[in-house]
Amino acid sequence: MATSGRTNLVITRPYQRPATDLIHQAHQGVLRRRVDEVARLIGLTDKEMAHILNMSVRNLHGKAETDSLSLSASERLLLLERLLQHGLMVFGGRADLVNRWLHTPLPELSYRETPFETGQPAPVRALGSFQEPTPTYDRPAVPTPQEPLGEVVPQSPLAVLDTVSGFSVVDDVLGRIEWGIVG
């Protein structure tokens, strides 16, 4: 259910409260009913909320409104609330604009899919040691013609909110919009 127009939420600076408050709240556990409140506020579906909270839709629906979420899901919900506060501030309190922005693929969040990546990080021993680190200057900065460039995969902010790093990157993009920093 998409919300249009202005919300009646009091918009405050998202960083007024210290991160230790967020940690404390996450440890206490957030009630399941808050998931629905946040989803309604910004017009997110249960499937999208489950994705953000790293839960299955079935698991999300299986919780009673008075049940507490796990530490991880509580933290993600609190991070989402903080991000949405920032988004509402940037977009003038317009929940419909925040929702549209969350679903729009952004160049800042794109990544290049390379055919030669295995998806596995390099072993620690391949990084060298403190005495003899592996030099990085011997690798070409630009792919050579024999190394094919991968396809650029656009992502929406909502797509990356399944990781804590994703919350940070999306918040950085919002900050750039807020300050008028292009691309």
N, CA and C atoms as an extended XYZ file, in Angstrom:
549
Properties=species:S:1:pos:R:3:atomname:S:1:resname:S:1:resid:I:1 pbc="F F F"
N         0.857       -1.159        0.000 N   MET     1
C         0.000        0.000        0.000 CA  MET     1
C         0.904        1.222        0.000 C   MET     1
N         0.829        1.981       -1.071 N   ALA     2
C         1.664        3.178       -1.197 CA  ALA     2
C         0.979        4.351       -0.517 C   ALA     2
N         1.762        5.100        0.214 N   THR     3
C         1.251        6.275        0.902 CA  THR     3
C         1.549        7.473        0.031 C   THR     3
N         0.566        8.324       -0.169 N   SER     4
C         0.825        9.503       -0.979 CA  SER     4
C         0.735       10.745       -0.108 C   SER     4
N         1.360       11.779       -0.582 N   GLY     5
C         1.295       13.041        0.142 CA  GLY     5
C         2.235       13.078        1.329 C   GLY     5
N         1.940       13.992        2.216 N   ARG     6
C         2.792       14.207        3.389 CA  ARG     6
C         2.365       13.293        4.536 C   ARG     6
N         3.331       12.941        5.347 N   THR     7
C         3.041       12.134        6.530 CA  THR     7
C         2.895       13.064        7.719 C   THR     7
N         2.318       12.557        8.784 N   ASN     8
C         2.191       13.369        9.989 CA  ASN     8
C         3.305       13.061       10.975 C   ASN     8
N         4.380       12.456       10.479 N   LEU     9
C         5.532       12.112       11.301 CA  LEU     9
C         6.348       13.374       11.581 C   LEU     9
N         6.779       13.519       12.813 N   VAL    10
C         7.657       14.629       13.160 CA  VAL    10
C         9.043       14.275       12.649 C   VAL    10
N         9.568       15.102       11.771 N   ILE    11
C        10.858       14.821       11.151 CA  ILE    11
C        11.954       15.466       11.986 C   ILE    11
N        12.868       14.633       12.444 N   THR    12
C        14.009       15.116       13.214 CA  THR    12
C        15.282       14.694       12.495 C   THR    12
N        16.388       15.250       12.892 N   ARG    13
C        17.666       14.821       12.325 CA  ARG    13
C        17.871       13.357       12.682 C   ARG    13
N        18.186       12.517       11.719 N   PRO    14
C        18.309       11.091       11.993 CA  PRO    14
C        19.460       10.732       12.918 C   PRO    14
N        20.410       11.627       13.092 N   TYR    15
C        21.576       11.291       13.906 CA  TYR    15
C        21.569       12.008       15.250 C   TYR    15
N        20.431       12.522       15.668 N   GLN    16
C        20.393       13.217       16.951 CA  GLN    16
C        20.664       12.257       18.104 C   GLN    16
N        20.142       11.056       17.998 N   ARG    17
C        20.368       10.093       19.070 CA  ARG    17
C        21.617        9.285       18.765 C   ARG    17
N        22.422        9.008       19.767 N   PRO    18
C        23.668        8.264       19.521 CA  PRO    18
C        23.396        6.807       19.131 C   PRO    18
N        24.367        6.223       18.466 N   ALA    19
C        24.261        4.834       18.024 CA  ALA    19
C        24.115        3.879       19.203 C   ALA    19
N        24.608        4.277       20.382 N   THR    20
C        24.482        3.401       21.550 CA  THR    20
C        23.012        3.204       21.933 C   THR    20
N        22.164        4.206       21.652 N   ASP    21
C        20.725        4.027       21.883 CA  ASP    21
C        20.161        2.955       20.965 C   ASP    21
N        20.593        2.979       19.714 N   LEU    22
C        20.145        1.971       18.758 CA  LEU    22
C        20.583        0.578       19.205 C   LEU    22
N        21.806        0.469       19.660 N   ILE    23
C        22.326       -0.823       20.125 CA  ILE    23
C        21.522       -1.309       21.324 C   ILE    23
N        21.266       -0.414       22.269 N   HIS    24
C        20.497       -0.776       23.462 CA  HIS    24
C        19.084       -1.235       23.086 C   HIS    24
N        18.430       -0.493       22.193 N   GLN    25
C        17.084       -0.872       21.761 CA  GLN    25
C        17.098       -2.228       21.059 C   GLN    25
N        18.099       -2.462       20.216 N   ALA    26
C        18.191       -3.739       19.503 CA  ALA    26
C        18.361       -4.887       20.483 C   ALA    26
N        19.164       -4.682       21.523 N   HIS    27
C        19.351       -5.730       22.531 CA  HIS    27
C        18.054       -6.013       23.294 C   HIS    27
N        17.255       -4.975       23.518 N   GLN    28
C        15.979       -5.181       24.201 CA  GLN    28
C        14.987       -5.919       23.309 C   GLN    28
N        15.132       -5.773       22.010 N   GLY    29
C        14.217       -6.410       21.068 CA  GLY    29
C        13.075       -5.473       20.712 C   GLY    29
N        12.803       -5.373       19.439 N   VAL    30
C        11.736       -4.525       18.943 CA  VAL    30
C        10.516       -5.408       18.700 C   VAL    30
N         9.348       -4.910       19.030 N   LEU    31
C         8.124       -5.690       18.845 CA  LEU    31
C         7.770       -5.812       17.364 C   LEU    31
N         7.190       -6.934       17.025 N   ARG    32
C         6.806       -7.244       15.637 CA  ARG    32
C         5.864       -6.186       15.062 C   ARG    32
N         5.004       -5.597       15.877 N   ARG    33
C         4.022       -4.630       15.361 CA  ARG    33
C         4.704       -3.412       14.737 C   ARG    33
N         5.932       -3.115       15.170 N   ARG    34
C         6.653       -1.977       14.602 CA  ARG    34
C         7.016       -2.193       13.147 C   ARG    34
N         7.163       -3.442       12.756 N   VAL    35
C         7.440       -3.758       11.352 CA  VAL    35
C         6.281       -3.259       10.494 C   VAL    35
N         5.059       -3.553       10.936 N   ASP    36
C         3.884       -3.109       10.187 CA  ASP    36
C         3.756       -1.592       10.176 C   ASP    36
N         4.074       -0.960       11.297 N   GLU    37
C         3.995        0.504       11.373 CA  GLU    37
C         4.962        1.152       10.382 C   GLU    37
N         6.186        0.644       10.332 N   VAL    38
C         7.188        1.197        9.420 CA  VAL    38
C         6.778        0.917        7.974 C   VAL    38
N         6.308       -0.282        7.702 N   ALA    39
C         5.888       -0.634        6.342 CA  ALA    39
C         4.747        0.268        5.871 C   ALA    39
N         3.783        0.505        6.741 N   ARG    40
C         2.651        1.374        6.392 CA  ARG    40
C         3.102        2.814        6.160 C   ARG    40
N         4.009        3.283        6.983 N   LEU    41
C         4.488        4.658        6.888 CA  LEU    41
C         5.036        4.968        5.500 C   LEU    41
N         5.794        4.047        4.950 N   ILE    42
C         6.511        4.317        3.709 CA  ILE    42
C         5.965        3.514        2.537 C   ILE    42
N         5.006        2.620        2.791 N   GLY    43
C         4.380        1.863        1.712 CA  GLY    43
C         5.199        0.686        1.226 C   GLY    43
N         5.847       -0.037        2.148 N   LEU    44
C         6.615       -1.226        1.776 CA  LEU    44
C         5.767       -2.474        1.985 C   LEU    44
N         5.986       -3.477        1.167 N   THR    45
C         5.239       -4.726        1.266 CA  THR    45
C         5.868       -5.633        2.319 C   THR    45
N         5.136       -6.673        2.694 N   ASP    46
C         5.675       -7.663        3.636 CA  ASP    46
C         6.896       -8.354        3.049 C   ASP    46
N         6.877       -8.609        1.761 N   LYS    47
C         8.018       -9.260        1.109 CA  LYS    47
C         9.257       -8.365        1.193 C   LYS    47
N         9.083       -7.059        0.969 N   GLU    48
C        10.206       -6.123        1.056 CA  GLU    48
C        10.709       -6.007        2.487 C   GLU    48
N         9.797       -5.971        3.440 N   MET    49
C        10.212       -5.894        4.846 CA  MET    49
C        10.962       -7.164        5.263 C   MET    49
N        10.479       -8.312        4.822 N   ALA    50
C        11.156       -9.571        5.146 CA  ALA    50
C        12.569       -9.576        4.549 C   ALA    50
N        12.713       -9.070        3.329 N   HIS    51
C        14.025       -8.981        2.676 CA  HIS    51
C        14.971       -8.112        3.517 C   HIS    51
N        14.488       -6.959        3.951 N   ILE    52
C        15.311       -6.032        4.736 CA  ILE    52
C        15.705       -6.648        6.071 C   ILE    52
N        14.771       -7.369        6.698 N   LEU    53
C        15.021       -7.947        8.024 CA  LEU    53
C        15.735       -9.300        7.955 C   LEU    53
N        16.046       -9.759        6.734 N   ASN    54
C        16.659      -11.080        6.523 CA  ASN    54
C        15.825      -12.199        7.141 C   ASN    54
N        14.535      -12.148        6.868 N   MET    55
C        13.602      -13.163        7.348 CA  MET    55
C        12.792      -13.654        6.155 C   MET    55
N        12.199      -14.811        6.284 N   SER    56
C        11.252      -15.236        5.266 CA  SER    56
C         9.916      -14.558        5.556 C   SER    56
N         9.102      -14.405        4.535 N   VAL    57
C         7.781      -13.803        4.727 CA  VAL    57
C         6.975      -14.671        5.692 C   VAL    57
N         7.124      -15.974        5.570 N   ARG    58
C         6.407      -16.909        6.451 CA  ARG    58
C         6.812      -16.702        7.909 C   ARG    58
N         8.093      -16.566        8.155 N   ASN    59
C         8.589      -16.343        9.518 CA  ASN    59
C         8.088      -15.007       10.064 C   ASN    59
N         8.070      -13.995        9.201 N   LEU    60
C         7.577      -12.682        9.607 CA  LEU    60
C         6.097      -12.752        9.975 C   LEU    60
N         5.314      -13.444        9.144 N   HIS    61
C         3.879      -13.574        9.418 CA  HIS    61
C         3.599      -14.465       10.625 C   HIS    61
N         4.526      -15.359       10.939 N   GLY    62
C         4.328      -16.279       12.052 CA  GLY    62
C         4.491      -15.635       13.419 C   GLY    62
N         5.037      -14.440       13.457 N   LYS    63
C         5.243      -13.758       14.741 CA  LYS    63
C         4.002      -12.963       15.122 C   LYS    63
N         3.636      -13.060       16.396 N   ALA    64
C         2.524      -12.255       16.913 CA  ALA    64
C         2.996      -10.811       17.058 C   ALA    64
N         2.054       -9.879       17.053 N   GLU    65
C         2.402       -8.457       17.152 CA  GLU    65
C         3.177       -8.125       18.423 C   GLU    65
N         2.983       -8.908       19.466 N   THR    66
C         3.654       -8.623       20.738 CA  THR    66
C         4.958       -9.396       20.908 C   THR    66
N         5.325      -10.218       19.913 N   ASP    67
C         6.599      -10.936       19.954 CA  ASP    67
C         7.742       -9.976       19.641 C   ASP    67
N         8.887      -10.223       20.249 N   SER    68
C        10.074       -9.432       19.956 CA  SER    68
C        10.816      -10.041       18.781 C   SER    68
N        11.398       -9.194       17.968 N   LEU    69
C        12.235       -9.658       16.871 CA  LEU    69
C        13.595      -10.068       17.425 C   LEU    69
N        14.329      -10.824       16.646 N   SER    70
C        15.696      -11.205       17.048 CA  SER    70
C        16.569       -9.956       17.100 C   SER    70
N        17.739      -10.104       17.681 N   LEU    71
C        18.683       -8.991       17.762 CA  LEU    71
C        18.991       -8.440       16.372 C   LEU    71
N        19.282       -9.317       15.433 N   SER    72
C        19.632       -8.901       14.074 CA  SER    72
C        18.467       -8.184       13.386 C   SER    72
N        17.272       -8.750       13.462 N   ALA    73
C        16.097       -8.139       12.829 CA  ALA    73
C        15.743       -6.821       13.517 C   ALA    73
N        15.892       -6.767       14.833 N   SER    74
C        15.621       -5.522       15.568 CA  SER    74
C        16.576       -4.423       15.111 C   SER    74
N        17.857       -4.768       14.995 N   GLU    75
C        18.835       -3.782       14.558 CA  GLU    75
C        18.509       -3.281       13.157 C   GLU    75
N        18.159       -4.178       12.263 N   ARG    76
C        17.844       -3.793       10.888 CA  ARG    76
C        16.603       -2.901       10.830 C   ARG    76
N        15.606       -3.211       11.645 N   LEU    77
C        14.398       -2.386       11.664 CA  LEU    77
C        14.725       -0.987       12.185 C   LEU    77
N        15.539       -0.912       13.216 N   LEU    78
C        15.932        0.391       13.758 CA  LEU    78
C        16.778        1.178       12.751 C   LEU    78
N        17.650        0.485       12.025 N   LEU    79
C        18.430        1.141       10.977 CA  LEU    79
C        17.510        1.641        9.860 C   LEU    79
N        16.496        0.851        9.534 N   LEU    80
C        15.538        1.259        8.515 CA  LEU    80
C        14.759        2.495        8.965 C   LEU    80
N        14.329        2.507       10.225 N   GLU    81
C        13.610        3.676       10.745 CA  GLU    81
C        14.485        4.925       10.646 C   GLU    81
N        15.737        4.778       11.014 N   ARG    82
C        16.677        5.898       10.966 CA  ARG    82
C        16.881        6.373        9.527 C   ARG    82
N        17.017        5.422        8.613 N   LEU    83
C        17.187        5.744        7.205 CA  LEU    83
C        15.941        6.439        6.655 C   LEU    83
N        14.766        5.953        7.034 N   LEU    84
C        13.523        6.560        6.552 CA  LEU    84
C        13.335        7.963        7.112 C   LEU    84
N        13.748        8.182        8.355 N   GLN    85
C        13.717        9.537        8.911 CA  GLN    85
C        14.563       10.468        8.059 C   GLN    85
N        15.746       10.009        7.715 N   HIS    86
C        16.645       10.809        6.890 CA  HIS    86
C        16.014       11.046        5.515 C   HIS    86
N        15.449        9.992        4.921 N   GLY    87
C        14.806       10.111        3.616 CA  GLY    87
C        13.635       11.080        3.635 C   GLY    87
N        12.823       11.022        4.678 N   LEU    88
C        11.688       11.947        4.784 CA  LEU    88
C        12.173       13.381        4.942 C   LEU    88
N        13.261       13.556        5.649 N   MET    89
C        13.816       14.896        5.812 CA  MET    89
C        14.320       15.420        4.455 C   MET    89
N        15.026       14.573        3.713 N   VAL    90
C        15.589       14.969        2.420 CA  VAL    90
C        14.478       15.252        1.401 C   VAL    90
N        13.422       14.451        1.420 N   PHE    91
C        12.349       14.589        0.436 CA  PHE    91
C        11.159       15.377        0.969 C   PHE    91
N        11.388       16.216        1.945 N   GLY    92
C        10.363       17.142        2.416 CA  GLY    92
C         9.145       16.492        3.059 C   GLY    92
N         9.341       15.346        3.700 N   GLY    93
C         8.236       14.681        4.386 CA  GLY    93
C         7.331       13.884        3.466 C   GLY    93
N         7.709       13.723        2.216 N   ARG    94
C         6.885       13.030        1.225 CA  ARG    94
C         7.221       11.542        1.197 C   ARG    94
N         6.379       10.735        1.844 N   ALA    95
C         6.599        9.291        1.901 CA  ALA    95
C         6.531        8.665        0.517 C   ALA    95
N         5.677        9.193       -0.355 N   ASP    96
C         5.563        8.640       -1.704 CA  ASP    96
C         6.864        8.831       -2.487 C   ASP    96
N         7.540        9.948       -2.291 N   LEU    97
C         8.819       10.173       -2.978 CA  LEU    97
C         9.919        9.275       -2.423 C   LEU    97
N         9.907        9.087       -1.124 N   VAL    98
C        10.900        8.191       -0.505 CA  VAL    98
C        10.693        6.774       -1.034 C   VAL    98
N         9.444        6.332       -1.107 N   ASN    99
C         9.140        4.990       -1.611 CA  ASN    99
C         9.608        4.849       -3.059 C   ASN    99
N         9.322        5.835       -3.885 N   ARG   100
C         9.733        5.774       -5.295 CA  ARG   100
C        11.256        5.745       -5.397 C   ARG   100
N        11.935        6.569       -4.590 N   TRP   101
C        13.396        6.602       -4.612 CA  TRP   101
C        13.982        5.257       -4.182 C   TRP   101
N        13.397        4.636       -3.159 N   LEU   102
C        13.887        3.335       -2.689 CA  LEU   102
C        13.806        2.257       -3.767 C   LEU   102
N        12.864        2.391       -4.691 N   HIS   103
C        12.659        1.391       -5.740 CA  HIS   103
C        13.375        1.724       -7.048 C   HIS   103
N        14.032        2.872       -7.127 N   THR   104
C        14.679        3.318       -8.364 CA  THR   104
C        16.136        2.885       -8.411 C   THR   104
N        16.540        2.160       -9.462 N   PRO   105
C        17.964        1.807       -9.596 CA  PRO   105
C        18.822        3.068       -9.712 C   PRO   105
N        19.916        3.098       -8.968 N   LEU   106
C        20.795        4.272       -8.927 CA  LEU   106
C        22.184        3.907       -9.436 C   LEU   106
N        22.790        4.803      -10.218 N   PRO   107
C        24.158        4.531      -10.697 CA  PRO   107
C        25.148        4.334       -9.549 C   PRO   107
N        24.941        5.035       -8.429 N   GLU   108
C        25.857        4.936       -7.294 CA  GLU   108
C        25.868        3.541       -6.678 C   GLU   108
N        24.811        2.781       -6.891 N   LEU   109
C        24.707        1.452       -6.287 CA  LEU   109
C        24.961        0.330       -7.292 C   LEU   109
N        25.296        0.690       -8.523 N   SER   110
C        25.552       -0.317       -9.555 CA  SER   110
C        26.868       -1.022       -9.276 C   SER   110
N        26.972       -2.222       -9.766 N   TYR   111
C        28.230       -2.948       -9.678 CA  TYR   111
C        28.485       -3.619      -11.016 C   TYR   111
N        29.729       -3.929      -11.267 N   ARG   112
C        30.102       -4.571      -12.525 CA  ARG   112
C        30.253       -6.065      -12.291 C   ARG   112
N        29.458       -6.815      -13.026 N   GLU   113
C        29.517       -8.267      -12.929 CA  GLU   113
C        30.645       -8.736      -13.837 C   GLU   113
N        31.674       -9.306      -13.244 N   THR   114
C        32.806       -9.745      -14.045 CA  THR   114
C        32.759      -11.249      -14.206 C   THR   114
N        32.964      -11.713      -15.429 N   PRO   115
C        32.846      -13.150      -15.684 CA  PRO   115
C        33.913      -13.993      -15.022 C   PRO   115
N        35.048      -13.396      -14.642 N   PHE   116
C        36.139      -14.185      -14.065 CA  PHE   116
C        36.104      -14.231      -12.550 C   PHE   116
N        35.145      -13.544      -11.911 N   GLU   117
C        35.064      -13.591      -10.453 CA  GLU   117
C        34.465      -14.918      -10.004 C   GLU   117
N        35.016      -15.452       -8.953 N   THR   118
C        34.501      -16.705       -8.422 CA  THR   118
C        33.520      -16.464       -7.291 C   THR   118
N        33.456      -15.241       -6.821 N   GLY   119
C        32.583      -14.950       -5.691 CA  GLY   119
C        33.253      -15.224       -4.354 C   GLY   119
N        34.450      -15.788       -4.388 N   GLN   120
C        35.164      -16.111       -3.167 CA  GLN   120
C        36.287      -15.097       -2.949 C   GLN   120
N        36.455      -14.623       -1.718 N   PRO   121
C        37.575      -13.698       -1.468 CA  PRO   121
C        38.908      -14.431       -1.598 C   PRO   121
N        39.942      -13.661       -1.854 N   ALA   122
C        41.284      -14.232       -1.963 CA  ALA   122
C        41.701      -14.788       -0.609 C   ALA   122
N        42.447      -15.887       -0.596 N   PRO   123
C        42.924      -16.410        0.680 CA  PRO   123
C        43.845      -15.407        1.361 C   PRO   123
N        43.873      -15.439        2.665 N   VAL   124
C        44.667      -14.491        3.443 CA  VAL   124
C        46.137      -14.582        3.061 C   VAL   124
N        46.637      -15.764        2.825 N   ARG   125
C        48.060      -15.929        2.478 CA  ARG   125
C        48.403      -15.228        1.165 C   ARG   125
N        47.439      -15.059        0.271 N   ALA   126
C        47.685      -14.390       -1.009 CA  ALA   126
C        47.888      -12.887       -0.823 C   ALA   126
N        47.539      -12.366        0.333 N   LEU   127
C        47.694      -10.937        0.591 CA  LEU   127
C        49.099      -10.582        1.057 C   LEU   127
N        49.932      -11.562        1.302 N   GLY   128
C        51.295      -11.316        1.749 CA  GLY   128
C        51.380      -11.331        3.261 C   GLY   128
N        52.448      -10.748        3.796 N   SER   129
C        52.645      -10.681        5.234 CA  SER   129
C        53.075       -9.271        5.601 C   SER   129
N        53.243       -9.021        6.896 N   PHE   130
C        53.700       -7.708        7.319 CA  PHE   130
C        55.122       -7.438        6.833 C   PHE   130
N        55.934       -8.483        6.770 N   GLN   131
C        57.305       -8.305        6.328 CA  GLN   131
C        57.379       -8.167        4.802 C   GLN   131
N        56.561       -8.919        4.075 N   GLU   132
C        56.603       -8.894        2.614 CA  GLU   132
C        55.186       -8.833        2.051 C   GLU   132
N        54.565       -7.656        2.080 N   PRO   133
C        53.214       -7.566        1.517 CA  PRO   133
C        53.224       -7.752        0.002 C   PRO   133
N        52.158       -8.274       -0.513 N   THR   134
C        52.042       -8.455       -1.955 CA  THR   134
C        51.832       -7.099       -2.600 C   THR   134
N        52.681       -6.708       -3.544 N   PRO   135
C        52.518       -5.383       -4.164 CA  PRO   135
C        51.261       -5.345       -5.037 C   PRO   135
N        50.594       -4.211       -4.988 N   THR   136
C        49.397       -4.032       -5.816 CA  THR   136
C        49.704       -3.244       -7.069 C   THR   136
N        50.889       -2.647       -7.141 N   TYR   137
C        51.230       -1.817       -8.282 CA  TYR   137
C        51.548       -2.631       -9.530 C   TYR   137
N        51.759       -3.940       -9.384 N   ASP   138
C        52.083       -4.738      -10.565 CA  ASP   138
C        50.834       -5.202      -11.317 C   ASP   138
N        49.658       -4.929      -10.761 N   ARG   139
C        48.414       -5.263      -11.458 CA  ARG   139
C        47.961       -4.066      -12.268 C   ARG   139
N        47.489       -4.274      -13.496 N   PRO   140
C        47.048       -3.127      -14.294 CA  PRO   140
C        45.794       -2.497      -13.692 C   PRO   140
N        45.742       -1.152      -13.695 N   ALA   141
C        44.583       -0.431      -13.164 CA  ALA   141
C        43.393       -0.567      -14.097 C   ALA   141
N        43.660       -0.665      -15.400 N   VAL   142
C        42.605       -0.802      -16.392 CA  VAL   142
C        42.661       -2.222      -16.934 C   VAL   142
N        41.518       -2.868      -17.082 N   PRO   143
C        41.550       -4.231      -17.614 CA  PRO   143
C        42.194       -4.258      -19.005 C   PRO   143
N        42.982       -5.270      -19.229 N   THR   144
C        43.606       -5.432      -20.535 CA  THR   144
C        42.554       -5.940      -21.518 C   THR   144
N        42.811       -5.802      -22.828 N   PRO   145
C        41.802       -6.218      -23.815 CA  PRO   145
C        41.367       -7.671      -23.673 C   PRO   145
N        42.247       -8.541      -23.183 N   GLN   146
C        41.857       -9.942      -23.043 CA  GLN   146
C        40.933      -10.164      -21.838 C   GLN   146
N        40.885       -9.190      -20.896 N   GLU   147
C        39.985       -9.290      -19.755 CA  GLU   147
C        38.668       -8.607      -20.116 C   GLU   147
N        37.620       -9.386      -20.323 N   PRO   148
C        36.358       -8.758      -20.723 CA  PRO   148
C        35.741       -7.968      -19.576 C   PRO   148
N        35.165       -6.832      -19.923 N   LEU   149
C        34.446       -6.047      -18.926 CA  LEU   149
C        33.099       -6.700      -18.698 C   LEU   149
N        32.696       -6.763      -17.455 N   GLY   150
C        31.411       -7.369      -17.144 CA  GLY   150
C        30.273       -6.382      -17.338 C   GLY   150
N        29.096       -6.908      -17.264 N   GLU   151
C        27.893       -6.102      -17.425 CA  GLU   151
C        27.651       -5.275      -16.154 C   GLU   151
N        27.219       -4.028      -16.324 N   VAL   152
C        26.893       -3.177      -15.196 CA  VAL   152
C        25.487       -3.546      -14.734 C   VAL   152
N        25.371       -3.869      -13.458 N   VAL   153
C        24.094       -4.279      -12.891 CA  VAL   153
C        23.578       -3.158      -11.990 C   VAL   153
N        22.497       -2.492      -12.403 N   PRO   154
C        21.949       -1.420      -11.560 CA  PRO   154
C        21.203       -2.013      -10.361 C   PRO   154
N        21.248       -1.304       -9.253 N   GLN   155
C        20.534       -1.745       -8.049 CA  GLN   155
C        19.779       -0.569       -7.448 C   GLN   155
N        18.650       -0.884       -6.863 N   SER   156
C        17.892        0.137       -6.145 CA  SER   156
C        18.363        0.156       -4.695 C   SER   156
N        18.103        1.256       -3.981 N   PRO   157
C        18.462        1.266       -2.557 CA  PRO   157
C        17.837        0.094       -1.797 C   PRO   157
N        16.608       -0.237       -2.124 N   LEU   158
C        15.918       -1.334       -1.437 CA  LEU   158
C        16.663       -2.657       -1.618 C   LEU   158
N        17.281       -2.859       -2.774 N   ALA   159
C        17.982       -4.114       -3.064 CA  ALA   159
C        19.185       -4.333       -2.169 C   ALA   159
N        19.829       -3.245       -1.701 N   VAL   160
C        21.048       -3.407       -0.898 CA  VAL   160
C        20.790       -3.334        0.600 C   VAL   160
N        19.529       -3.130        0.985 N   LEU   161
C        19.223       -3.022        2.415 CA  LEU   161
C        19.152       -4.377        3.118 C   LEU   161
N        19.615       -5.427        2.464 N   ASP   162
C        19.681       -6.725        3.134 CA  ASP   162
C        21.009       -6.909        3.859 C   ASP   162
N        21.879       -5.890        3.793 N   THR   163
C        23.141       -5.922        4.540 CA  THR   163
C        23.274       -4.639        5.350 C   THR   163
N        23.995       -4.710        6.439 N   VAL   164
C        24.226       -3.526        7.265 CA  VAL   164
C        25.065       -2.518        6.475 C   VAL   164
N        26.012       -2.993        5.668 N   SER   165
C        26.793       -2.100        4.815 CA  SER   165
C        25.897       -1.376        3.826 C   SER   165
N        24.877       -2.062        3.345 N   GLY   166
C        23.935       -1.454        2.418 CA  GLY   166
C        23.220       -0.260        3.038 C   GLY   166
N        22.854       -0.364        4.309 N   PHE   167
C        22.219        0.760        4.997 CA  PHE   167
C        23.155        1.968        4.995 C   PHE   167
N        24.429        1.726        5.256 N   SER   168
C        25.412        2.799        5.299 CA  SER   168
C        25.567        3.461        3.932 C   SER   168
N        25.662        2.661        2.877 N   VAL   169
C        25.837        3.194        1.534 CA  VAL   169
C        24.606        3.999        1.115 C   VAL   169
N        23.415        3.475        1.389 N   VAL   170
C        22.181        4.175        1.023 CA  VAL   170
C        22.072        5.485        1.797 C   VAL   170
N        22.449        5.475        3.060 N   ASP   171
C        22.416        6.701        3.844 CA  ASP   171
C        23.413        7.726        3.296 C   ASP   171
N        24.570        7.261        2.830 N   ASP   172
C        25.546        8.159        2.202 CA  ASP   172
C        24.958        8.807        0.949 C   ASP   172
N        24.246        8.016        0.139 N   VAL   173
C        23.622        8.556       -1.066 CA  VAL   173
C        22.582        9.613       -0.685 C   VAL   173
N        21.794        9.344        0.340 N   LEU   174
C        20.826       10.340        0.817 CA  LEU   174
C        21.533       11.621        1.264 C   LEU   174
N        22.641       11.468        1.952 N   GLY   175
C        23.414       12.639        2.379 CA  GLY   175
C        23.915       13.447        1.193 C   GLY   175
N        24.316       12.768        0.133 N   ARG   176
C        24.768       13.471       -1.060 CA  ARG   176
C        23.623       14.221       -1.724 C   ARG   176
N        22.432       13.628       -1.725 N   ILE   177
C        21.252       14.311       -2.265 CA  ILE   177
C        20.943       15.537       -1.398 C   ILE   177
N        21.002       15.334       -0.080 N   GLU   178
C        20.713       16.417        0.859 CA  GLU   178
C        21.631       17.617        0.644 C   GLU   178
N        22.894       17.347        0.359 N   TRP   179
C        23.877       18.421        0.199 CA  TRP   179
C        24.064       18.840       -1.259 C   TRP   179
N        23.304       18.226       -2.157 N   GLY   180
C        23.372       18.625       -3.560 CA  GLY   180
C        24.626       18.190       -4.283 C   GLY   180
N        25.213       17.086       -3.851 N   ILE   181
C        26.421       16.570       -4.492 CA  ILE   181
C        25.982       15.601       -5.590 C   ILE   181
N        26.355       15.900       -6.823 N   VAL   182
C        25.924       15.118       -7.961 CA  VAL   182
C        26.868       13.959       -8.198 C   VAL   182
N        26.270       12.787       -8.610 N   GLY   183
C        26.971       11.604       -9.066 CA  GLY   183
C        28.119       11.207       -8.296 C   GLY   183
